[in-house]
Each structure stands twice: as structure tokens, then as C-alpha cells.
């Protein structure tokens, strides 16, 4: 019998999101498991309409489940890219991704999680995301266009296959990107389209000579040994009038899906070309996670 991914990973249609990352203060598994078990139970009973996806950094997973580790999982390492561009590592231990259609309930769950986490962990990152004009990024282009189209293909890209450690779970990349919207909005639309690799209004991918080899699409739509590096994106815009950007969130069954794209974006490839979007948006966080299947999560908590 196959393991089941956490339901919130593939549940779409939410309009409000919350991202919470914690660093464990106590390297003891029992109090951590007790806190997680309590909060998941309360979420299920009190807030059934809010999806809660829980992921673990490599060190935290090893602490809580020392018997096995998902294939390829490791902490995020800082990337020193070309032209001074950096993808920093802010690797933490626990990552809660919340989403739903009622902002009040999503926020209530975030408050409850933080209250239960205070005794065992410190808050490393928090942001509230939202749906912006029907799936647009704040730069005005549709986000997630390259996602697999069918449920089967989404799971094929995101879920660890049966027979491997962590089967039914997903590996996860989270990054907070801060946009320079003043610089972006001062850029002519046809130049924006060349940076992204798609038309802004029609959302049509550029073709042939019209597609720059340093556009965002060119640097991320990759194949490795003939295999497309497909991932399942669940990103969300965030922002205030002083800081705004994209909380990038993606699921994949192997880290290569993420590392190949990041290395290409930051010019850590043979051609040393960077993704031109880096000139308008800066990564300020970066972590790899493991979102275990429902069965593996339950087994870990009961050990």
C-alpha cells in the first residue's frame, strides 16, 4: 500500500497563505514531537478548512527519525553566483506552510502554532502571502505557468517514488525573494517580457530568436541528461508598501530538480550567464525541507 502525501500540498484554490520557519532550541526529540502532535491535532479539530503542511530540515528530521533519511536531502548551502548575486542559506528546522480561503482562520492557526512552538523553538521567518489578481506575481506576470498540467504529472514531479526512503513525501525548496518594483516598473514592457521570457498580457512564451538565453524561462526550463527538471510550484506574493516580493515554494522528488535550476539562474554553469530576473529581485532566504507522507509523519511522532 502506497504512502499518502500531506493533503495540503496539492490542494489548490486558496487565497491566503502563511509561512513559518523555526529553529529548534532543544535538541531533544520527545518535547518536539509532543508539540507537533498537539498542534496538528488542534488544527484538524478546530480548523479543518485550513491546510497545514509540515516540513523538516535535514538535521531536524535526523533528530526525530534517526532510522532513515530521504534520498538527496541536505541543508541549503549559500550560492555565490556570477556578478555578485548570492542565494543565501537561512536553513532552519521546522517549516509550516498554511493556506486557506479565510484569512482569519489562517491567521488563527499561525498564532496557535507559534504559541505551541515557543517552548521548543525560535521563530526564524514569518510572512503572510496572498493571491494577487488571479495568480499574478507582483511584477505583473502569471506565476506557476510552467507547472505540470495534470494531477498525475504534478505528483510525478513532486512525490518520492515507492521503494525509496520517504516514499509518498516530497522534498521542498523555500526562498523569500524581495522585488525592486520601482526599478521593474520603470522598465519598458517589451524589456520585461525579454527578462521573463513570456508576453505580459497574453502570457505566451517567446519563441526562436525572440527568446533570450538569459531570460528566466531559459535559465529554469531545463533538462538534465534528457530529463525535464519539472517541479510543482506553490509560491505566493507577499508585501507591504516598504517590502514586497515572492515567497517561492516548490515541491520535487529530488534535490536535483532545485539545484540545477538555481545553478543555472546564478550563472554557475559553463556559459556563466545569469537569469536577468536577478537584477530586479533578490533572494534573502533559502532552505531545503522534507515534507513526509502522512504515514511517515505519524510513525515518527509515535516512536
Secondary structure, 3 states (H helix, E strand, C coil): CCCCCCHHHCCCCCCEEEEEEEEECCCCHHHHHHHHHHHHHHHHHHCCCCEEEEEECHHHHHHHCCCCCCCCCCCCCCEECHHHCEECCCCCCEEEEEEECCHHHHHHHHHHHHHHHCCCEEEEEEEEEECCCCCECCCCCECCCCCCCCHHHHHHHHECCCCCCCCCCEEEEEEEEEECHHHHHCCCHHHHHHHHCECCCCCCECCHHHCCCCCHHHHHCCEECCEECCCEECCEEEECCCCEEEEEEEEECCCHHHHHHHHHHECCCCCCCECHHHHCEEECCCEEEEECCHHHHHHHHHC
